[in-house]
Amino acid sequence: MIDIIIPSSGRSSSVLTDIDDSVLYVPLDQKDSYGKYCNNHIETHGKHEFKNLAEKRQAIYEQYKNVFMVDDDISFVSRLYTEGNNRLNHLSPTESRDLIYETAENAKDAGTFLFGFGNNPNAKHFHTHNPIVLSSYINASAFGLLECDKLFFTNKTTAAESHWINLLNAYQNRFCWIDKRFCFAQEPNSTFFKPGGQTSKRTLDTEKADTIFLYKMFGNCVKLKKNNGDASIQHEFQRTIKFPF
């Protein structure tokens, strides 16, 4: 069994993620506020706020061992392998939960420790003959970790914990498990602009520092994104990962 945890802060009235049996993980002093708006079971982590999301993720990983962490701004979970408009055929909260459970078992059977799903809800990014990918980037908006003493989050990053865990897993374990048939789609622009969460901690300076730190640790696997008119590029220090295998 795997626990489904939604780390959140300052967004009690705007949680979008709807997955059966998921647990909201929030600061103690925000518990009543979240309880007013959300039906999820709520776990708290004390009166203080963590230095950054990486510290919070490490605390969650240490506590739950086998865990699927999903952001609070997931608009829908979709199937990318069906015909027609996949945005009209979302998974239900129960189906989303069962998908996570099943994928965790598949990852375990394959001998992997990091697992996730497609990063883009547009079905053009799904390749029919390559539904399972063993080496690629998994967005930390929705990802799973199975217990592994070689994996951890470092608080030396402010908002690059997803890149860190992908790179560390590639270094230590070489491969992961990504089911590209499905996507956990985030609310557009929520990462950089939605109040609460990481928005108050992420600045252009922290993004630059994160990218430099990752490059020092993992070398040429860390690249700056090239701006070729891609609307997803928000600033000059956004990074991408190029795995060597």
Order of alpha helices (4+ residues) and beta strands (2+ residues): beta-beta-alpha-beta-alpha-beta-beta-alpha-beta-beta-beta-alpha-beta-alpha-alpha-beta-beta
